[in-house]
């Protein structure tokens, strides 16, 4: 066997061994994440709920303001008062 063929074969084995180890680590991480029981009342989840509720309220208030101003701009008395 040619020395260059042996080197190529050894490199292929090393590459396969490295890929196998990476695959093992990936499978172990996926297994650990799958077995984890998460509490919906942890401090991080409560912070997430707070941030999401604030963004929800901002969206609701933005829609309310837009519809309120749209309704006011359509009123004849409002238009006369502000000379529109």
Phi, psi and omega in degrees: 000140181288142180300327180291327177292322179295319179295318179296320179293320179294320179295320178296321179293319179296319180295318179293323179293319178295317178296322179294319178293320178296321178295320179297318179295317180298316180295320180295317178297318179295321179293317179296319180293325181290328182274352183285133177259120183261139178267130178285356182245021177286160180303322179292322179290323177296322177294320177298316178300320180295314180296316180293323179291324177295317179293325177295315180295322177297319178294320179294316181293325178296317177294323179294314180299317180297317180287326178296312181292325177295321178290320179294319181295340179273349181281133183293320180296322178294317179295321180290318182296320182262011178052054181264000000 
